Amino acid sequence: MNNTDWKILIYLREERSINKVAKRLFMTQPSLTYRLSQMEKEIGCPLFIRTNKGVHFTDAGMRLFSFAEKELQQYQDMKNYVTHEPNSISGVLRIGSSQSFAQSRMPEILKGFVDKYSDIEISLTTDTSDNLVKLVKKEDIHVAIVRGNQEWPDADILLEEAPLYLISADKIDFDTLPSRPSIRYRSDPSLDELRTRWWRQNFEDLPHFMLTVSDCLTCVEIVNHGLGHSLIPEDLLSKCTDNVDRQMIYDAQKKPILRPSHLIYKEAMLQSTPVKIFVDFVKKHFNKK
């Protein structure tokens, strides 16, 4: 097996589609299918499960996939070492980000990183923070930037703490707020708990109507178009139109309610050069030692 085989396995894990992987590698679909069957013949056991929903790995296939990542990265590290070109570091980097962070902060971070390390192939997954923790644990992604205080036993770097804001299509009036629609976006349980606790501290009645949407940007757009109110982190305020009213929210002790952002990863993943330089880049971006 060679480096092309390792790339096939890595891309197939991301795409779940033989057709998409073939296009990424400039191969024909029959030649890629043949190569997959040759891998199974060479290893001596089934590696792939083909269904109408795509290609999945068997347990043996997953073990080979883990090996493929290490082999490909070792090869890229060798090339970087031999050529002595630190800015041409290559490899695969799988990043996860909470939806709100991906909308507000991630584009700037990725732009700076790609400008410096353009040969690293990046895959970005957006999801709720609690799901991202699971993906890092299973090593489906290398690192993740999550919001809230998630339970994570390995490397955990606090990047920032952003205050939460109440935004409203109408001028914020706490006397009438419960009669206005409450717009929420799907997030991790820690944010749901925070929102519920803040509401109970300030209001006796439940919201008159609650609308839940799939992501934070849709939530902001609905408020922009004149419907209801919502709680969002400060860095999403730039997505609000000028007519949207906004107020920072406070806890019972009159302190701003903050939503932290953490960079999490497994310490062992730092053996991968792309992971290490990305972690170092993010730490420098947020002035963390």
Beta strands, then each sheet from edge to edge (+ up, - down):
strand 1: 48-51
strand 2: 54-57
strand 3: 91-98
strand 4: 120-127
strand 5: 143-147
strand 6: 155-168
strand 7: 182-185
strand 8: 210-213
strand 9: 229-233
strand 10: 245-248
strand 11: 258-265
sheet 1: 1+ 2-
sheet 2: 4+ 3+ 5+ 11- 6+ 9-
sheet 3: 4+ 3+ 5+ 11- 6+ 10-
sheet 4: 7+ 8+
end
